[in-house]
Amino acid sequence: MSLEPTLSDTQLAAFSEALAEGRIDHDGLAADYDADADTYRIETPDRQTTVSAEELPVDAEQAAYISNWYFYTRTVDSEVTWAFCRWLEAAAERPVPDRYAALDAGIEREWGQLGITTTISEDGTRHYELRHVDDGDADATTLTPHTDPFEARDIGTLDAKGRYRPLRTAPSLKQGWIFPDLTADKLYEAVEAFYPATVVNWYREQQGELDVDHWRDEQDRQSGIYNLITVLPDEAVDWAAAACCDDSQCLKRREWQLSDDEPLDAESGDGVFPCREPCSMVVAAGREWAKLEREDTRTYEFELTPSEKAQIEELIDVVADGAVDEIREADVGEGANRYRVRYLREKRVDEQGNLSGTPTDPEDEPDVDHDGD
């Protein structure tokens, strides 16, 4: 442990007051007060001592455990923040001295597209730096600094191109900002401003208390125009989940299914924080797809070369994966290249917008004069 913890008078006073009320048992620290002898019995995994009030503070190792107790019981406001901060420093995986050594250098964790670095002061106070994970190696002086955690809402409103982000957990958070020094409670506020309810739902899941609303629950409470999702076929719900809830589209890990005993085949994702119900984006999309699924299938005949068929299939993939911007103008060999798509349109789409001259609706076909037959 390179850090040499020191206890302030405030911490020592809080420690004494807490022991006067009863035994302390916290994160490897056990302590109690003998009023008759006016002594403190302090036990940590590698050391046990009995000292008088005048002999406080104790050695560096026990000081670390006491400062750790003080930070988590006297400066962190809620159980959710407490659990989140312990996760950030991997508290369950290593004892306090090892943790303090790691915190002295800085412990980095990711929460969606957020990179969070936790460091520590000599008195055990944690400091949290928050930035975009892709700015991890950037010099802090090149990033725009923020101090108010609620400014995270404005940062997360638009993507890097200035487009509105209707889904806050989409992997489209812009870069270039930093919250250089947040307290535990301010960090929680900032993370929740970027990704609303993610920490709370993660904590509920850790406690086995996550209340999941499945697709059928969502169907039952819809009314008005959204009541249409009640007719969306079950297989289409699977397609919707695969389309909307993939890691490439949303950073949450989907926990909702068709119902409690009807799982979906679509992958749930690998996100650290759970999705407990179909979001408004999925419901709105489900309504549109319900209308589309009411249509009967038809058989169409198109004239395409093998390369043109493959191009259309490649174009669907590129658009679905949001990779259109990755295709350069000079990459005419790519099926989604703008010039190549324009060439295909010139060749295969008529003036009415029909692929290969084939109308979408049979009634749109031009009348044929059969008098000469």
Number of C-alpha atoms within 10 A of each C-alpha: 16 12 20 17 23 19 20 13 10 10 19 18 12 14 18 16 12 15 18 15 10 11 13 18 12 16 16 16 18 17 21 21 24 13 10 6 8 11 16 21 16 20 18 18 12 8 10 12 13 16 15 14 13 8 10 13 18 16 13 16 18 24 20 26 25 31 23 24 21 22 18 23 14 11 15 17 12 13 13 18 21 19 17 19 21 13 13 17 22 14 15 11 10 12 14 24 18 14 19 27 17 20 23 19 14 19 19 19 16 15 18 22 21 20 18 23 22 23 22 20 15 16 20 25 16 22 18 22 18 23 24 22 19 13 18 15 7 13 8 16 8 11 17 13 15 16 14 13 19 16 14 21 17 10 17 22 17 17 16 13 8 9 10 12 15 12 16 19 19 20 17 20 20 17 19 16 18 21 23 17 19 21 15 23 17 17 23 19 20 21 22 18 20 24 24 15 15 22 22 19 20 21 21 15 16 11 9 9 11 17 13 20 18 20 21 17 17 18 17 11 10 14 11 6 9 16 15 19 25 19 15 19 14 15 11 14 22 17 15 18 21 18 16 17 24 20 19 14 19 20 25 24 19 24 19 24 25 19 15 13 8 13 13 18 14 17 14 20 20 13 16 15 22 26 25 21 18 22 13 11 11 17 20 15 13 23 19 15 19 20 13 11 14 11 8 6 7 8 4 9 9 11 12 14 9 8 10 15 14 13 20 16 13 15 19 13 15 19 12 12 12 11 12 15 11 11 16 13 13 10 14 14 11 18 24 27 22 17 17 17 18 13 12 17 15 11 11 18 16 14 8 9 13 13 19 15 16 19 16 13 8 10 8 9 11 8 7 6 7 6 5 4 4
